[in-house]
Amino acid sequence: MQQPVPCVRGIILDDEGRVLMLRRTEGSFRAGLWCLPGGKVDYGETVEEALRQEVLEETGLSCTSLRFLFYQDSLPLEDSGMHCIVFFFECSVEGDIELNDESTAHAWVQRTSLAQYRFAFRDDLGLVRYWDECSERQ
């Protein structure tokens, strides 16, 4: 029996209000597409623990604070696809970006340039909602 998969995504802003995006490595699921840092929540860990761990693993950045924003149902795009329930957080971080092997590049994206990127995991929908409902910087 298939069940929804809990996932987390971190919205990390720079001083100009741009959001950190990661480009997925060739050969990986959704290769070449852009996404927010994050991943699946493992059994026995909280969503906050999962996000802190994913951000550190994927970017080398340490979360200093998290603010829960909203959740998003990401229904399967195809019959064999995953149904994810994604928890979005705004993250304050410290450190320098050091990508792991899951990503080939990073970019700081502003709302006006969102259309220039092809997104994995419907992260673009989460970002639009963030900018519409949650962001203090418009």
Accessible surface in RSA format (square Angstrom, percent):
REM  Atomic radii and reference values for relative SASA: ProtOr
REM  Chains: A
REM  Algorithm: Lee & Richards
REM  Probe-radius: 1.40
REM  Slices: 20
REM RES _ NUM      All-atoms   Total-Side   Main-Chain    Non-polar    All polar
REM                ABS   REL    ABS   REL    ABS   REL    ABS   REL    ABS   REL
RES MET A   1   207.05 107.2 120.71  79.9  86.34 205.6  96.69  82.2 110.36 146.2
RES GLN A   2   144.19  80.6 116.51  85.2  27.67  65.9  59.36 126.4  84.82  64.3
RES GLN A   3   115.82  64.8  97.90  71.5  17.92  42.7  26.95  57.4  88.87  67.4
RES PRO A   4    61.85  45.1  47.54  43.3  14.31  52.0  47.54  39.3  14.31  88.9
RES VAL A   5    34.87  22.9  34.17  30.9   0.70   1.7  34.87  30.3   0.00   0.0
RES PRO A   6    56.12  40.9  55.68  50.8   0.45   1.6  55.84  46.1   0.28   1.7
RES CYS A   7     9.07   6.9   9.07  10.1   0.00   0.0   1.15   2.9   7.92   8.5
RES VAL A   8     0.00   0.0   0.00   0.0   0.00   0.0   0.00   0.0   0.00   0.0
RES ARG A   9    16.03   6.7  16.03   8.2   0.00   0.0   0.00   0.0  16.03   9.7
RES GLY A  10     0.00   0.0   0.00   N/A   0.00   0.0   0.00   0.0   0.00   0.0
RES ILE A  11     0.00   0.0   0.00   0.0   0.00   0.0   0.00   0.0   0.00   0.0
RES ILE A  12     0.82   0.5   0.82   0.6   0.00   0.0   0.82   0.6   0.00   0.0
RES LEU A  13    47.71  26.6  24.64  17.6  23.06  58.0  24.64  17.3  23.06  62.1
RES ASP A  14    25.40  17.8  16.68  16.6   8.72  20.6  22.71  53.4   2.69   2.7
RES ASP A  15   143.62 100.6 117.36 116.8  26.26  62.1  35.01  82.4 108.61 108.3
RES GLU A  16   131.75  75.6  98.03  74.2  33.72  80.3  42.82  82.8  88.93  72.6
RES GLY A  17    12.70  15.7   0.00   N/A  12.70  15.7   3.71  10.2   8.99  20.1
RES ARG A  18    68.26  28.7  68.26  34.8   0.00   0.0   6.87   9.4  61.39  37.2
RES VAL A  19     0.00   0.0   0.00   0.0   0.00   0.0   0.00   0.0   0.00   0.0
RES LEU A  20     0.00   0.0   0.00   0.0   0.00   0.0   0.00   0.0   0.00   0.0
RES MET A  21     0.00   0.0   0.00   0.0   0.00   0.0   0.00   0.0   0.00   0.0
RES LEU A  22     1.53   0.9   1.53   1.1   0.00   0.0   1.53   1.1   0.00   0.0
RES ARG A  23    95.57  40.1  95.57  48.7   0.00   0.0   6.86   9.4  88.70  53.8
RES ARG A  24    37.75  15.9  37.09  18.9   0.66   1.6   0.69   0.9  37.06  22.5
RES THR A  25    36.43  25.9  36.43  36.9   0.00   0.0  35.80  48.1   0.64   1.0
RES GLU A  26   124.96  71.7 110.55  83.6  14.41  34.3  64.58 124.9  60.37  49.3
RES GLY A  27    84.14 103.8   0.00   N/A  84.14 103.8  43.63 119.7  40.51  90.7
RES SER A  28    38.07  32.2  19.29  25.7  18.78  43.3  28.80  61.3   9.26  13.0
RES PHE A  29   112.53  56.3  96.98  60.1  15.56  40.5 104.78  63.5   7.76  22.2
RES ARG A  30    77.86  32.7  63.21  32.2  14.65  34.9  14.01  19.2  63.85  38.7
RES ALA A  31    37.11  34.1  15.76  24.3  21.35  48.6  15.76  22.2  21.35  56.5
RES GLY A  32    10.25  12.6   0.00   N/A  10.25  12.6   5.55  15.2   4.70  10.5
RES LEU A  33    22.72  12.7  22.72  16.3   0.00   0.0  22.72  16.0   0.00   0.0
RES TRP A  34    28.26  11.3  28.26  13.7   0.00   0.0  18.61   9.9   9.65  15.7
RES CYS A  35     6.68   5.1   6.68   7.4   0.00   0.0   0.00   0.0   6.68   7.2
RES LEU A  36     0.30   0.2   0.00   0.0   0.30   0.8   0.00   0.0   0.30   0.8
RES PRO A  37     0.00   0.0   0.00   0.0   0.00   0.0   0.00   0.0   0.00   0.0
RES GLY A  38     5.89   7.3   0.00   N/A   5.89   7.3   0.00   0.0   5.89  13.2
RES GLY A  39    15.19  18.7   0.00   N/A  15.19  18.7  15.19  41.7   0.00   0.0
RES LYS A  40   108.89  53.1 103.39  63.4   5.50  13.1  55.24  49.7  53.66  57.2
RES VAL A  41    22.72  14.9   9.65   8.7  13.07  31.5   9.65   8.4  13.07  35.4
RES ASP A  42    95.51  66.9  90.17  89.8   5.34  12.6  24.18  56.9  71.33  71.1
RES TYR A  43   229.36 107.1 193.32 110.0  36.04  93.8 153.64 115.5  75.72  93.3
RES GLY A  44    76.33  94.1   0.00   N/A  76.33  94.1  36.24  99.4  40.09  89.8
RES GLU A  45    49.11  28.2  34.27  25.9  14.85  35.4  14.72  28.5  34.39  28.1
RES THR A  46    71.28  50.7  63.67  64.6   7.61  18.1  68.88  92.5   2.40   3.6
RES VAL A  47    35.57  23.4  33.30  30.1   2.27   5.5  33.30  28.9   2.27   6.2
RES GLU A  48    74.31  42.7  74.31  56.2   0.00   0.0  27.85  53.9  46.46  37.9
RES GLU A  49    91.82  52.7  86.82  65.7   5.00  11.9  38.53  74.5  53.29  43.5
RES ALA A  50     0.87   0.8   0.12   0.2   0.75   1.7   0.87   1.2   0.00   0.0
RES LEU A  51     0.00   0.0   0.00   0.0   0.00   0.0   0.00   0.0   0.00   0.0
RES ARG A  52    99.57  41.8  96.63  49.3   2.95   7.0  43.42  59.3  56.15  34.0
RES GLN A  53    84.97  47.5  82.73  60.5   2.23   5.3  28.46  60.6  56.50  42.9
RES GLU A  54    32.39  18.6  32.39  24.5   0.00   0.0   0.89   1.7  31.49  25.7
RES VAL A  55     0.00   0.0   0.00   0.0   0.00   0.0   0.00   0.0   0.00   0.0
RES LEU A  56    84.84  47.2  79.67  57.0   5.17  13.0  79.67  56.0   5.17  13.9
RES GLU A  57    79.19  45.5  63.95  48.4  15.24  36.3  31.42  60.8  47.77  39.0
RES GLU A  58     8.57   4.9   8.57   6.5   0.00   0.0   1.35   2.6   7.22   5.9
RES THR A  59     0.00   0.0   0.00   0.0   0.00   0.0   0.00   0.0   0.00   0.0
RES GLY A  60    29.82  36.8   0.00   N/A  29.82  36.8  13.84  38.0  15.98  35.8
RES LEU A  61     6.35   3.5   6.35   4.5   0.00   0.0   6.35   4.5   0.00   0.0
RES SER A  62    47.85  40.4  45.21  60.3   2.65   6.1  21.62  46.0  26.23  36.8
RES CYS A  63    16.12  12.2   0.07   0.1  16.05  37.7   0.07   0.2  16.05  17.3
RES THR A  64    74.00  52.6  41.73  42.3  32.28  76.9  39.17  52.6  34.84  52.7
RES SER A  65    54.58  46.1  51.74  69.1   2.84   6.6  39.28  83.6  15.31  21.4
RES LEU A  66    36.34  20.2   4.22   3.0  32.12  80.7   5.37   3.8  30.97  83.3
RES ARG A  67   104.88  44.0 100.56  51.3   4.31  10.3  65.80  89.9  39.08  23.7
RES PHE A  68   103.35  51.7  81.82  50.7  21.53  56.0  81.82  49.6  21.53  61.6
RES LEU A  69    24.89  13.9   0.96   0.7  23.92  60.1   2.87   2.0  22.02  59.3
RES PHE A  70     9.58   4.8   5.39   3.3   4.20  10.9   9.58   5.8   0.00   0.0
RES TYR A  71   118.19  55.2 114.30  65.0   3.89  10.1  68.56  51.5  49.63  61.2
RES GLN A  72    23.28  13.0  19.35  14.1   3.93   9.4  18.91  40.3   4.37   3.3
RES ASP A  73    73.78  51.7  54.17  53.9  19.61  46.4  17.28  40.7  56.50  56.3
RES SER A  74    11.64   9.8  10.92  14.6   0.72   1.7  10.92  23.3   0.72   1.0
RES LEU A  75   100.83  56.2  97.59  69.8   3.24   8.1  97.59  68.5   3.24   8.7
RES PRO A  76    59.09  43.1  37.71  34.4  21.37  77.7  38.96  32.2  20.13 125.1
RES LEU A  77   119.34  66.5  81.59  58.4  37.75  94.9  84.93  59.6  34.41  92.6
RES GLU A  78    81.92  47.0  71.22  53.9  10.70  25.5  52.34 101.2  29.58  24.1
RES ASP A  79   149.80 104.9 122.48 121.9  27.32  64.6  44.24 104.1 105.56 105.3
RES SER A  80    99.16  83.8  72.21  96.4  26.95  62.1  50.71 108.0  48.45  67.9
RES GLY A  81    11.96  14.8   0.00   N/A  11.96  14.8   8.67  23.8   3.30   7.4
RES MET A  82    82.07  42.5  63.11  41.8  18.96  45.1  59.95  51.0  22.12  29.3
RES HIS A  83    50.67  27.7  47.06  32.7   3.61   9.2  33.02  34.0  17.65  20.5
RES CYS A  84    15.43  11.7  15.43  17.2   0.00   0.0   2.01   5.1  13.42  14.5
RES ILE A  85    50.90  29.0  50.90  37.9   0.00   0.0  50.90  36.7   0.00   0.0
RES VAL A  86     6.40   4.2   6.40   5.8   0.00   0.0   6.40   5.6   0.00   0.0
RES PHE A  87    51.78  25.9  51.78  32.1   0.00   0.0  51.78  31.4   0.00   0.0
RES PHE A  88     0.14   0.1   0.14   0.1   0.00   0.0   0.14   0.1   0.00   0.0
RES PHE A  89     4.93   2.5   4.93   3.1   0.00   0.0   4.93   3.0   0.00   0.0
RES GLU A  90    38.70  22.2  36.08  27.3   2.62   6.2   9.07  17.5  29.63  24.2
RES CYS A  91     6.72   5.1   0.00   0.0   6.72  15.8   0.41   1.0   6.31   6.8
RES SER A  92    58.34  49.3  51.20  68.3   7.14  16.4  23.56  50.2  34.77  48.7
RES VAL A  93    44.25  29.1  16.51  14.9  27.74  66.9  16.51  14.3  27.74  75.2
RES GLU A  94   107.91  62.0 100.12  75.7   7.79  18.6  36.89  71.4  71.02  58.0
RES GLY A  95    59.25  73.1   0.00   N/A  59.25  73.1  30.47  83.6  28.78  64.4
RES ASP A  96   115.83  81.1 105.85 105.4   9.98  23.6  28.19  66.3  87.64  87.4
RES ILE A  97    47.50  27.0  21.29  15.9  26.20  63.2  21.29  15.3  26.20  71.1
RES GLU A  98   127.07  73.0 115.85  87.6  11.22  26.7  40.99  79.3  86.08  70.3
RES LEU A  99    56.12  31.3  23.52  16.8  32.60  81.9  23.53  16.5  32.59  87.7
RES ASN A 100    43.34  29.9  29.95  28.9  13.39  32.2  31.66  76.2  11.67  11.3
RES ASP A 101   124.92  87.5 104.03 103.5  20.89  49.4  51.49 121.2  73.43  73.2
RES GLU A 102    66.67  38.3  63.25  47.9   3.42   8.1  29.72  57.5  36.95  30.2
RES SER A 103    13.52  11.4   4.07   5.4   9.45  21.8   0.00   0.0  13.52  18.9
RES THR A 104    80.15  57.0  46.30  46.9  33.85  80.7  47.14  63.3  33.01  49.9
RES ALA A 105    36.47  33.5  31.76  49.0   4.71  10.7  36.47  51.4   0.00   0.0
RES HIS A 106    75.61  41.3  56.93  39.6  18.68  47.8  34.90  36.0  40.71  47.4
RES ALA A 107    19.47  17.9  13.72  21.2   5.75  13.1  19.47  27.4   0.00   0.0
RES TRP A 108    70.75  28.4  51.91  25.1  18.84  44.2  38.26  20.4  32.49  52.7
RES VAL A 109     0.26   0.2   0.00   0.0   0.26   0.6   0.26   0.2   0.00   0.0
RES GLN A 110    89.92  50.3  89.34  65.3   0.59   1.4  17.00  36.2  72.92  55.3
RES ARG A 111    97.94  41.1  87.52  44.6  10.41  24.8  44.05  60.2  53.89  32.7
RES THR A 112   123.64  87.9  87.67  88.9  35.96  85.7  88.10 118.3  35.54  53.7
RES SER A 113    17.62  14.9  17.11  22.8   0.51   1.2  14.08  30.0   3.55   5.0
RES LEU A 114    20.53  11.4  19.02  13.6   1.52   3.8  19.04  13.4   1.49   4.0
RES ALA A 115   104.95  96.5  65.49 101.1  39.46  89.8  77.55 109.2  27.40  72.6
RES GLN A 116   144.67  80.9 105.67  77.2  38.99  92.8  44.77  95.3  99.90  75.8
RES TYR A 117    50.21  23.4  37.82  21.5  12.39  32.2  15.06  11.3  35.15  43.3
RES ARG A 118   176.70  74.2 170.01  86.7   6.69  15.9  75.57 103.3 101.13  61.3
RES PHE A 119    32.10  16.1   5.90   3.7  26.20  68.2   5.90   3.6  26.20  75.0
RES ALA A 120     1.37   1.3   0.00   0.0   1.37   3.1   1.37   1.9   0.00   0.0
RES PHE A 121    53.90  27.0  36.99  22.9  16.91  44.0  48.78  29.6   5.12  14.7
RES ARG A 122    56.05  23.5  51.92  26.5   4.13   9.8  22.46  30.7  33.60  20.4
RES ASP A 123     0.73   0.5   0.73   0.7   0.00   0.0   0.00   0.0   0.73   0.7
RES ASP A 124    46.58  32.6  46.43  46.2   0.15   0.4   4.62  10.9  41.96  41.8
RES LEU A 125   101.54  56.5  95.99  68.7   5.55  13.9  96.60  67.8   4.94  13.3
RES GLY A 126     0.00   0.0   0.00   N/A   0.00   0.0   0.00   0.0   0.00   0.0
RES LEU A 127     0.00   0.0   0.00   0.0   0.00   0.0   0.00   0.0   0.00   0.0
RES VAL A 128    54.36  35.8  54.36  49.2   0.00   0.0  54.36  47.2   0.00   0.0
RES ARG A 129    90.01  37.8  86.07  43.9   3.95   9.4  28.86  39.4  61.15  37.1
RES TYR A 130     0.58   0.3   0.58   0.3   0.00   0.0   0.09   0.1   0.48   0.6
RES TRP A 131    10.14   4.1  10.14   4.9   0.00   0.0   3.95   2.1   6.18  10.0
RES ASP A 132    86.97  60.9  54.33  54.1  32.64  77.2  20.83  49.0  66.14  66.0
RES GLU A 133   117.69  67.6  77.73  58.8  39.96  95.1  37.83  73.2  79.86  65.2
RES CYS A 134    27.08  20.5  13.63  15.2  13.45  31.6   8.45  21.4  18.63  20.1
RES SER A 135    14.80  12.5   1.97   2.6  12.83  29.6   0.00   0.0  14.80  20.7
RES GLU A 136   162.46  93.3 123.70  93.6  38.76  92.3  53.97 104.4 108.48  88.6
RES ARG A 137   122.98  51.6 112.77  57.5  10.21  24.3  48.35  66.1  74.63  45.2
RES GLN A 138   158.82  88.8  84.00  61.4  74.82 178.2  90.09 191.8  68.73  52.1
END  Absolute sums over single chains surface
CHAIN  1 A     7832.1       6079.0       1753.1       3915.9       3916.2
END  Absolute sums over all chains
TOTAL          7832.1       6079.0       1753.1       3915.9       3916.2
